[in-house]
Amino acid sequence: MTKKAICTFAMALGLTAMFAASSLSAQQGVGVNSDTITIPFAFHVDKVALPAGEYRLERVFGKAVVTLVNLHTGQRVQILRSEATSTPGKSRLTFENGPGGYTLKKLS
């Protein structure tokens, strides 16, 4: 390999590392808001059955999708948040008790 080829390869490798680092820092800069809640009963979200327990609601700033994470099992479900009735910084879960048990109907 010539000296020029080695310099070109080293420069390309350095630029790749720089872009990867800037991409990672941009992802970490996204504001994520999370709350821990206790849901005292088993419930369903669409066709997914979730147990009673401690959950974390994760919301990315400016996004309508909220992730509900069971802190014991790690099971995750994404839910579309109703922006029309939502209060910034607060979440409200609405459950319906039917013949099949509780179902999460709305997240605002």
N, CA, C and O atoms as a GROMACS GRO file, in nm:
protein
  432
    1MET      N    1   0.084  -0.118   0.000
    1MET     CA    2   0.000   0.000   0.000
    1MET      C    3   0.089   0.124   0.000
    1MET      O    4   0.191   0.130   0.069
    2THR      N    5   0.049   0.221  -0.077
    2THR     CA    6   0.128   0.343  -0.082
    2THR      C    7   0.093   0.432   0.037
    2THR      O    8  -0.009   0.414   0.103
    3LYS      N    9   0.180   0.526   0.061
    3LYS     CA   10   0.160   0.619   0.173
    3LYS      C   11   0.031   0.699   0.152
    3LYS      O   12  -0.041   0.727   0.248
    4LYS      N   13   0.002   0.738   0.026
    4LYS     CA   14  -0.119   0.815  -0.004
    4LYS      C   15  -0.245   0.730   0.024
    4LYS      O   16  -0.343   0.782   0.077
    5ALA      N   17  -0.242   0.604  -0.011
    5ALA     CA   18  -0.357   0.515   0.012
    5ALA      C   19  -0.381   0.497   0.162
    5ALA      O   20  -0.495   0.496   0.207
    6ILE      N   21  -0.273   0.484   0.239
    6ILE     CA   22  -0.286   0.468   0.384
    6ILE      C   23  -0.345   0.595   0.446
    6ILE      O   24  -0.431   0.586   0.534
    7CYS      N   25  -0.299   0.712   0.401
    7CYS     CA   26  -0.353   0.839   0.453
    7CYS      C   27  -0.502   0.853   0.418
    7CYS      O   28  -0.581   0.896   0.502
    8THR      N   29  -0.540   0.816   0.295
    8THR     CA   30  -0.681   0.824   0.254
    8THR      C   31  -0.766   0.730   0.338
    8THR      O   32  -0.875   0.767   0.381
    9PHE      N   33  -0.716   0.607   0.360
    9PHE     CA   34  -0.790   0.510   0.441
    9PHE      C   35  -0.806   0.560   0.585
    9PHE      O   36  -0.914   0.550   0.642
   10ALA      N   37  -0.700   0.614   0.643
   10ALA     CA   38  -0.705   0.665   0.780
   10ALA      C   39  -0.803   0.782   0.791
   10ALA      O   40  -0.876   0.793   0.890
   11MET      N   41  -0.805   0.871   0.689
   11MET     CA   42  -0.896   0.985   0.691
   11MET      C   43  -1.041   0.936   0.682
   11MET      O   44  -1.128   0.987   0.754
   12ALA      N   45  -1.068   0.840   0.595
   12ALA     CA   46  -1.203   0.786   0.581
   12ALA      C   47  -1.249   0.719   0.710
   12ALA      O   48  -1.364   0.736   0.751
   13LEU      N   49  -1.161   0.645   0.773
   13LEU     CA   50  -1.193   0.579   0.899
   13LEU      C   51  -1.221   0.683   1.008
   13LEU      O   52  -1.314   0.666   1.087
   14GLY      N   53  -1.143   0.789   1.012
   14GLY     CA   54  -1.164   0.896   1.110
   14GLY      C   55  -1.297   0.967   1.089
   14GLY      O   56  -1.368   0.996   1.186
   15LEU      N   57  -1.332   0.995   0.963
   15LEU     CA   58  -1.460   1.061   0.934
   15LEU      C   59  -1.578   0.971   0.971
   15LEU      O   60  -1.680   1.019   1.022
   16THR      N   61  -1.564   0.841   0.945
   16THR     CA   62  -1.670   0.748   0.981
   16THR      C   63  -1.691   0.748   1.132
   16THR      O   64  -1.805   0.752   1.178
   17ALA      N   65  -1.584   0.744   1.208
   17ALA     CA   66  -1.594   0.746   1.354
   17ALA      C   67  -1.656   0.877   1.402
   17ALA      O   68  -1.735   0.877   1.496
   18MET      N   69  -1.620   0.989   1.338
   18MET     CA   70  -1.673   1.119   1.378
   18MET      C   71  -1.824   1.125   1.353
   18MET      O   72  -1.898   1.173   1.438
   19PHE      N   73  -1.870   1.077   1.235
   19PHE     CA   74  -2.013   1.078   1.205
   19PHE      C   75  -2.090   0.986   1.298
   19PHE      O   76  -2.201   1.018   1.340
   20ALA      N   77  -2.033   0.871   1.330
   20ALA     CA   78  -2.100   0.778   1.422
   20ALA      C   79  -2.114   0.841   1.560
   20ALA      O   80  -2.218   0.827   1.625
   21ALA      N   81  -2.011   0.910   1.607
   21ALA     CA   82  -2.016   0.975   1.739
   21ALA      C   83  -2.117   1.088   1.740
   21ALA      O   84  -2.189   1.105   1.839
   22SER      N   85  -2.125   1.167   1.632
   22SER     CA   86  -2.220   1.278   1.630
   22SER      C   87  -2.363   1.226   1.621
   22SER      O   88  -2.455   1.285   1.678
   23SER      N   89  -2.383   1.115   1.550
   23SER     CA   90  -2.516   1.054   1.541
   23SER      C   91  -2.560   1.002   1.678
   23SER      O   92  -2.675   1.020   1.716
   24LEU      N   93  -2.470   0.939   1.751
   24LEU     CA   94  -2.501   0.888   1.884
   24LEU      C   95  -2.534   1.001   1.981
   24LEU      O   96  -2.628   0.988   2.059
   25SER      N   97  -2.459   1.110   1.976
   25SER     CA   98  -2.487   1.221   2.067
   25SER      C   99  -2.619   1.288   2.032
   25SER      O  100  -2.689   1.338   2.120
   26ALA      N  101  -2.655   1.291   1.904
   26ALA     CA  102  -2.783   1.349   1.865
   26ALA      C  103  -2.899   1.264   1.916
   26ALA      O  104  -3.001   1.317   1.958
   27GLN      N  105  -2.883   1.130   1.914
   27GLN     CA  106  -2.988   1.042   1.965
   27GLN      C  107  -3.002   1.057   2.115
   27GLN      O  108  -3.114   1.053   2.167
   28GLN      N  109  -2.891   1.074   2.186
   28GLN     CA  110  -2.898   1.088   2.331
   28GLN      C  111  -2.956   1.222   2.372
   28GLN      O  112  -3.006   1.236   2.484
   29GLY      N  113  -2.953   1.321   2.283
   29GLY     CA  114  -3.004   1.453   2.316
   29GLY      C  115  -3.156   1.463   2.307
   29GLY      O  116  -3.213   1.564   2.348
   30VAL      N  117  -3.222   1.359   2.255
   30VAL     CA  118  -3.368   1.360   2.243
   30VAL      C  119  -3.427   1.354   2.383
   30VAL      O  120  -3.389   1.269   2.463
   31GLY      N  121  -3.522   1.444   2.412
   31GLY     CA  122  -3.583   1.448   2.544
   31GLY      C  123  -3.682   1.334   2.565
   31GLY      O  124  -3.782   1.324   2.494
   32VAL      N  125  -3.653   1.249   2.662
   32VAL     CA  126  -3.744   1.140   2.696
   32VAL      C  127  -3.797   1.166   2.835
   32VAL      O  128  -3.721   1.188   2.929
   33ASN      N  129  -3.929   1.165   2.847
   33ASN     CA  130  -3.994   1.185   2.976
   33ASN      C  131  -4.050   1.050   3.018
   33ASN      O  132  -4.111   0.981   2.937
   34SER      N  133  -4.029   1.011   3.144
   34SER     CA  134  -4.083   0.883   3.189
   34SER      C  135  -4.144   0.898   3.328
   34SER      O  136  -4.097   0.976   3.411
   35ASP      N  137  -4.249   0.820   3.350
   35ASP     CA  138  -4.318   0.815   3.479
   35ASP      C  139  -4.331   0.669   3.519
   35ASP      O  140  -4.347   0.582   3.432
   36THR      N  141  -4.323   0.640   3.648
   36THR     CA  142  -4.347   0.505   3.697
   36THR      C  143  -4.485   0.501   3.760
   36THR      O  144  -4.521   0.587   3.841
   37ILE      N  145  -4.563   0.401   3.720
   37ILE     CA  146  -4.699   0.388   3.770
   37ILE      C  147  -4.724   0.244   3.815
   37ILE      O  148  -4.655   0.152   3.772
   38THR      N  149  -4.822   0.226   3.901
   38THR     CA  150  -4.866   0.093   3.943
   38THR      C  151  -5.005   0.068   3.887
   38THR      O  152  -5.096   0.148   3.908
   39ILE      N  153  -5.020  -0.041   3.817
   39ILE     CA  154  -5.151  -0.082   3.766
   39ILE      C  155  -5.188  -0.207   3.846
   39ILE      O  156  -5.124  -0.311   3.831
   40PRO      N  157  -5.293  -0.199   3.931
   40PRO     CA  158  -5.321  -0.307   4.027
   40PRO      C  159  -5.402  -0.425   3.970
   40PRO      O  160  -5.450  -0.508   4.046
   41PHE      N  161  -5.416  -0.433   3.839
   41PHE     CA  162  -5.494  -0.541   3.780
   41PHE      C  163  -5.434  -0.579   3.645
   41PHE      O  164  -5.369  -0.497   3.580
   42ALA      N  165  -5.456  -0.704   3.603
   42ALA     CA  166  -5.412  -0.747   3.470
   42ALA      C  167  -5.499  -0.678   3.367
   42ALA      O  168  -5.615  -0.646   3.394
   43PHE      N  169  -5.445  -0.655   3.248
   43PHE     CA  170  -5.520  -0.583   3.145
   43PHE      C  171  -5.469  -0.620   3.007
   43PHE      O  172  -5.368  -0.688   2.993
   44HIS      N  173  -5.541  -0.576   2.906
   44HIS     CA  174  -5.505  -0.599   2.766
   44HIS      C  175  -5.481  -0.466   2.696
   44HIS      O  176  -5.548  -0.366   2.724
   45VAL      N  177  -5.385  -0.465   2.606
   45VAL     CA  178  -5.365  -0.356   2.512
   45VAL      C  179  -5.374  -0.421   2.376
   45VAL      O  180  -5.286  -0.496   2.335
   46ASP      N  181  -5.483  -0.391   2.305
   46ASP     CA  182  -5.514  -0.457   2.179
   46ASP      C  183  -5.522  -0.607   2.207
   46ASP      O  184  -5.612  -0.649   2.280
   47LYS      N  185  -5.434  -0.688   2.152
   47LYS     CA  186  -5.439  -0.834   2.176
   47LYS      C  187  -5.329  -0.882   2.270
   47LYS      O  188  -5.308  -1.002   2.283
   48VAL      N  189  -5.260  -0.790   2.334
   48VAL     CA  190  -5.150  -0.825   2.424
   48VAL      C  191  -5.199  -0.823   2.568
   48VAL      O  192  -5.253  -0.722   2.614
   49ALA      N  193  -5.180  -0.934   2.640
   49ALA     CA  194  -5.218  -0.943   2.781
   49ALA      C  195  -5.099  -0.901   2.867
   49ALA      O  196  -4.987  -0.949   2.846
   50LEU      N  197  -5.124  -0.813   2.962
   50LEU     CA  198  -5.018  -0.764   3.052
   50LEU      C  199  -5.061  -0.788   3.196
   50LEU      O  200  -5.179  -0.775   3.230
   51PRO      N  201  -4.965  -0.824   3.282
   51PRO     CA  202  -4.999  -0.850   3.422
   51PRO      C  203  -5.008  -0.721   3.504
   51PRO      O  204  -4.962  -0.615   3.462
   52ALA      N  205  -5.069  -0.733   3.622
   52ALA     CA  206  -5.069  -0.621   3.717
   52ALA      C  207  -4.924  -0.596   3.758
   52ALA      O  208  -4.842  -0.688   3.757
   53GLY      N  209  -4.894  -0.472   3.796
   53GLY     CA  210  -4.758  -0.445   3.842
   53GLY      C  211  -4.712  -0.304   3.818
   53GLY      O  212  -4.791  -0.214   3.790
   54GLU      N  213  -4.580  -0.286   3.831
   54GLU     CA  214  -4.516  -0.156   3.812
   54GLU      C  215  -4.481  -0.139   3.665
   54GLU      O  216  -4.425  -0.229   3.602
   55TYR      N  217  -4.515  -0.022   3.612
   55TYR     CA  218  -4.488   0.009   3.472
   55TYR      C  219  -4.420   0.145   3.461
   55TYR      O  220  -4.435   0.231   3.547
   56ARG      N  221  -4.345   0.160   3.352
   56ARG     CA  222  -4.285   0.290   3.320
   56ARG      C  223  -4.345   0.335   3.188
   56ARG      O  224  -4.348   0.260   3.091
   57LEU      N  225  -4.393   0.459   3.186
   57LEU     CA  226  -4.442   0.522   3.063
   57LEU      C  227  -4.328   0.606   3.007
   57LEU      O  228  -4.281   0.698   3.074
   58GLU      N  229  -4.284   0.577   2.886
   58GLU     CA  230  -4.176   0.652   2.823
   58GLU      C  231  -4.233   0.731   2.706
   58GLU      O  232  -4.292   0.675   2.614
   59ARG      N  233  -4.213   0.864   2.711
   59ARG     CA  234  -4.260   0.953   2.605
   59ARG      C  235  -4.142   1.032   2.550
   59ARG      O  236  -4.066   1.092   2.626
   60VAL      N  237  -4.126   1.030   2.419
   60VAL     CA  238  -4.023   1.111   2.354
   60VAL      C  239  -4.086   1.246   2.322
   60VAL      O  240  -4.195   1.252   2.265
   61PHE      N  241  -4.017   1.353   2.359
   61PHE     CA  242  -4.069   1.488   2.339
   61PHE      C  243  -4.109   1.509   2.195
   61PHE      O  244  -4.030   1.484   2.103
   62GLY      N  245  -4.233   1.556   2.173
   62GLY     CA  246  -4.282   1.586   2.040
   62GLY      C  247  -4.339   1.468   1.964
   62GLY      O  248  -4.382   1.484   1.850
   63LYS      N  249  -4.341   1.350   2.024
   63LYS     CA  250  -4.393   1.231   1.956
   63LYS      C  251  -4.523   1.186   2.022
   63LYS      O  252  -4.542   1.205   2.142
   64ALA      N  253  -4.613   1.128   1.943
   64ALA     CA  254  -4.742   1.082   1.994
   64ALA      C  255  -4.739   0.938   2.043
   64ALA      O  256  -4.836   0.891   2.101
   65VAL      N  257  -4.628   0.867   2.020
   65VAL     CA  258  -4.618   0.727   2.061
   65VAL      C  259  -4.557   0.720   2.202
   65VAL      O  260  -4.455   0.782   2.230
   66VAL      N  261  -4.623   0.643   2.288
   66VAL     CA  262  -4.576   0.620   2.425
   66VAL      C  263  -4.546   0.472   2.440
   66VAL      O  264  -4.621   0.388   2.390
   67THR      N  265  -4.437   0.439   2.508
   67THR     CA  266  -4.403   0.300   2.533
   67THR      C  267  -4.434   0.268   2.678
   67THR      O  268  -4.389   0.338   2.769
   68LEU      N  269  -4.511   0.162   2.700
   68LEU     CA  270  -4.546   0.115   2.834
   68LEU      C  271  -4.457  -0.006   2.860
   68LEU      O  272  -4.464  -0.105   2.788
   69VAL      N  273  -4.373   0.001   2.965
   69VAL     CA  274  -4.275  -0.103   2.995
   69VAL      C  275  -4.305  -0.164   3.131
   69VAL      O  276  -4.312  -0.092   3.230
   70ASN      N  277  -4.322  -0.297   3.136
   70ASN     CA  278  -4.340  -0.366   3.263
   70ASN      C  279  -4.203  -0.376   3.329
   70ASN      O  280  -4.111  -0.433   3.271
   71LEU      N  281  -4.187  -0.320   3.448
   71LEU     CA  282  -4.057  -0.316   3.515
   71LEU      C  283  -4.009  -0.452   3.563
   71LEU      O  284  -3.889  -0.471   3.584
   72HIS      N  285  -4.100  -0.547   3.582
   72HIS     CA  286  -4.062  -0.680   3.629
   72HIS      C  287  -4.024  -0.772   3.513
   72HIS      O  288  -3.923  -0.842   3.519
   73THR      N  289  -4.106  -0.772   3.407
   73THR     CA  290  -4.083  -0.864   3.295
   73THR      C  291  -4.006  -0.801   3.179
   73THR      O  292  -3.946  -0.872   3.098
   74GLY      N  293  -4.008  -0.667   3.171
   74GLY     CA  294  -3.944  -0.599   3.059
   74GLY      C  295  -4.030  -0.594   2.934
   74GLY      O  296  -3.989  -0.540   2.832
   75GLN      N  297  -4.150  -0.651   2.942
   75GLN     CA  298  -4.241  -0.651   2.827
   75GLN      C  299  -4.277  -0.507   2.791
   75GLN      O  300  -4.306  -0.426   2.879
   76ARG      N  301  -4.275  -0.477   2.660
   76ARG     CA  302  -4.299  -0.341   2.611
   76ARG      C  303  -4.415  -0.340   2.513
   76ARG      O  304  -4.431  -0.431   2.432
   77VAL      N  305  -4.497  -0.234   2.522
   77VAL     CA  306  -4.608  -0.214   2.430
   77VAL      C  307  -4.608  -0.067   2.392
   77VAL      O  308  -4.596   0.020   2.478
   78GLN      N  309  -4.620  -0.040   2.262
   78GLN     CA  310  -4.629   0.099   2.218
   78GLN      C  311  -4.775   0.136   2.198
   78GLN      O  312  -4.854   0.059   2.145
   79ILE      N  313  -4.809   0.258   2.242
   79ILE     CA  314  -4.946   0.306   2.238
   79ILE      C  315  -4.945   0.444   2.174
   79ILE      O  316  -4.856   0.525   2.202
   80LEU      N  317  -5.043   0.471   2.090
   80LEU     CA  318  -5.058   0.604   2.031
   80LEU      C  319  -5.133   0.692   2.129
   80LEU      O  320  -5.244   0.660   2.170
   81ARG      N  321  -5.072   0.803   2.166
   81ARG     CA  322  -5.132   0.895   2.263
   81ARG      C  323  -5.229   0.989   2.194
   81ARG      O  324  -5.200   1.040   2.085
   82SER      N  325  -5.344   1.012   2.255
   82SER     CA  326  -5.444   1.104   2.202
   82SER      C  327  -5.398   1.246   2.230
   82SER      O  328  -5.408   1.293   2.343
   83GLU      N  329  -5.346   1.314   2.128
   83GLU     CA  330  -5.293   1.449   2.145
   83GLU      C  331  -5.401   1.553   2.173
   83GLU      O  332  -5.375   1.654   2.238
   84ALA      N  333  -5.522   1.529   2.123
   84ALA     CA  334  -5.629   1.628   2.138
   84ALA      C  335  -5.668   1.650   2.283
   84ALA      O  336  -5.704   1.761   2.321
   85THR      N  337  -5.660   1.546   2.364
   85THR     CA  338  -5.703   1.557   2.504
   85THR      C  339  -5.587   1.544   2.602
   85THR      O  340  -5.609   1.526   2.722
   86SER      N  341  -5.464   1.554   2.553
   86SER     CA  342  -5.349   1.535   2.642
   86SER      C  343  -5.305   1.666   2.707
   86SER      O  344  -5.321   1.774   2.651
   87THR      N  345  -5.249   1.652   2.827
   87THR     CA  346  -5.190   1.764   2.900
   87THR      C  347  -5.039   1.745   2.898
   87THR      O  348  -4.992   1.639   2.940
   88PRO      N  349  -4.962   1.843   2.852
   88PRO     CA  350  -4.816   1.828   2.848
   88PRO      C  351  -4.760   1.790   2.985
   88PRO      O  352  -4.793   1.852   3.086
   89GLY      N  353  -4.674   1.686   2.986
   89GLY     CA  354  -4.610   1.644   3.109
   89GLY      C  355  -4.694   1.550   3.195
   89GLY      O  356  -4.647   1.504   3.299
   90LYS      N  357  -4.816   1.521   3.154
   90LYS     CA  358  -4.903   1.432   3.231
   90LYS      C  359  -4.962   1.326   3.139
   90LYS      O  360  -4.983   1.350   3.020
   91SER      N  361  -4.987   1.209   3.196
   91SER     CA  362  -5.050   1.102   3.121
   91SER      C  363  -5.172   1.051   3.197
   91SER      O  364  -5.171   1.043   3.320
   92ARG      N  365  -5.274   1.018   3.123
   92ARG     CA  366  -5.396   0.964   3.183
   92ARG      C  367  -5.431   0.836   3.107
   92ARG      O  368  -5.450   0.838   2.985
   93LEU      N  369  -5.440   0.725   3.180
   93LEU     CA  370  -5.476   0.598   3.121
   93LEU      C  371  -5.623   0.570   3.150
   93LEU      O  372  -5.667   0.583   3.264
   94THR      N  373  -5.698   0.533   3.048
   94THR     CA  374  -5.840   0.502   3.064
   94THR      C  375  -5.861   0.354   3.033
   94THR      O  376  -5.831   0.308   2.923
   95PHE      N  377  -5.914   0.281   3.132
   95PHE     CA  378  -5.940   0.138   3.118
   95PHE      C  379  -6.089   0.114   3.111
   95PHE      O  380  -6.169   0.189   3.166
   96GLU      N  381  -6.126   0.006   3.042
   96GLU     CA  382  -6.266  -0.037   3.037
   96GLU      C  383  -6.271  -0.180   3.091
   96GLU      O  384  -6.193  -0.266   3.049
   97ASN      N  385  -6.363  -0.205   3.186
   97ASN     CA  386  -6.378  -0.338   3.242
   97ASN      C  387  -6.489  -0.410   3.168
   97ASN      O  388  -6.606  -0.375   3.182
   98GLY      N  389  -6.454  -0.511   3.090
   98GLY     CA  390  -6.551  -0.586   3.012
   98GLY      C  391  -6.550  -0.733   3.048
   98GLY      O  392  -6.486  -0.772   3.146
   99PRO      N  393  -6.618  -0.815   2.970
   99PRO     CA  394  -6.626  -0.957   3.000
   99PRO      C  395  -6.490  -1.027   2.997
   99PRO      O  396  -6.471  -1.127   3.066
  100GLY      N  397  -6.396  -0.977   2.919
  100GLY     CA  398  -6.263  -1.038   2.911
  100GLY      C  399  -6.164  -0.976   3.008
  100GLY      O  400  -6.045  -1.007   3.001
  101GLY      N  401  -6.210  -0.891   3.098
  101GLY     CA  402  -6.121  -0.823   3.192
  101GLY      C  403  -6.100  -0.678   3.151
  101GLY      O  404  -6.173  -0.624   3.068
  102TYR      N  405  -5.999  -0.616   3.209
  102TYR     CA  406  -5.969  -0.475   3.181
  102TYR      C  407  -5.895  -0.460   3.047
  102TYR      O  408  -5.810  -0.542   3.012
  103THR      N  409  -5.930  -0.355   2.975
  103THR     CA  410  -5.866  -0.320   2.850
  103THR      C  411  -5.826  -0.173   2.855
  103THR      O  412  -5.906  -0.087   2.891
  104LEU      N  413  -5.701  -0.145   2.818
  104LEU     CA  414  -5.657  -0.005   2.809
  104LEU      C  415  -5.719   0.054   2.683
  104LEU      O  416  -5.684   0.013   2.572
  105LYS      N  417  -5.809   0.147   2.700
  105LYS     CA  418  -5.883   0.206   2.589
  105LYS      C  419  -5.819   0.333   2.534
  105LYS      O  420  -5.824   0.358   2.414
  106LYS      N  421  -5.758   0.414   2.622
  106LYS     CA  422  -5.706   0.542   2.577
  106LYS      C  423  -5.593   0.588   2.666
  106LYS      O  424  -5.592   0.563   2.786
  107LEU      N  425  -5.498   0.654   2.605
  107LEU     CA  426  -5.388   0.718   2.675
  107LEU      C  427  -5.385   0.862   2.630
  107LEU      O  428  -5.362   0.890   2.513
  108SER      N  429  -5.410   0.953   2.724
  108SER     CA  430  -5.410   1.096   2.687
  108SER      C  431  -5.320   1.172   2.780
  108SER      O  432  -5.306   1.294   2.766
   0.00000   0.00000   0.00000
